[in-house]
Amino acid sequence: MKYLFIDIRKSDEVYSKHFDQSQDYSFYNIPMNMIRFNAQTIIKHLDYVDEIYIVCQSSSRSQFIKNKYFNNYKRIKVSLLHQTQV
């Protein structure tokens, strides 16, 4: 399976804990306030990956983004940062 992680934390938060490089997944840092400009591009990535995870520290921001932009997409999911492979 192929995964894409979208880290929606601000840049200064990403420096404290970030994703390692891997062949098993890809990741992007798209701050929460920029998701609305990238929502259609993220949805198009479903053509290339099995699942997309929206990631933040507590999942509250991720859940907000999921509900607002991706609620109709079951393969776009919410995950806590510590639940992912970092």
N, C-alpha and C positions, 0 to 999 in steps of 0.2 A: 504494500500500500504506500501511497505517496501523500504526504501532508504538507500543508502550508500554514505557518504560524504568522499571524499579524499582531505584532506587539503595539498596542495603542498608547503606551505610556509616553510621557514627555521625554525628550532627549536626555535631560539630566537624570531621570529615573533609570533609563536604560543602562547608563554607565555603571550603576551599582550591581546589576544582575542582568546578564545578557545570554543569548543563545550561542552555543558553540557551533562551529561548522560541522555539517554532517551530510552524508549521501542520502540519508533516510528522509530528510525534510528540507524545506526552504523556509526562509523567514524574511519578513520585512518589518521595519519600524515605520509605522504610519501613525503619527500622533492623533489622538482622538478628534481634535478639531479639524483634521484634514480628511477624515474618512468620507465625509459627504461629497468631497470632490473626487474620490477614488472608488466609490461604491460599485459602479458599473464595471470597472476594471477588476475589482476583487471578485465579483460574480462571474466574470468571464474566465477567471482562473479555475473554476469548477470543471472546465473542459480538460484540464491538465492534471488535476490532483483529485484524490479520493475525498479528502475532507480538509476544510479550512477551520482553524481555531483562532478565535479572537482572544487575545491574552492581555491581562493586566495584573496588578498585584493582588487585588481583592476580588476580582470578577464583577464588581458592581458597575464599573465603567464598561466592561465588555458586554455585560448583559444589557445595558442601556443601548449600546451600539447595535447589538444583535436585534433587539426589539424594534429599533427605529428604522434600520436599513436592510436587515437580512431575515426578518421574521418568517418569510415564506420559503426559506432555503434550509432544509433539514441537514444538509451536509456542511453548513456553516454553523459552528458550535462555539460555546464559550468555555474557557479554561482558566484556572488560576495559574499564575506564573510558576508556583512551586510544584504543580502537577505535571508540568511539561518537562521535556528533556532539556535542561540547561547546563 
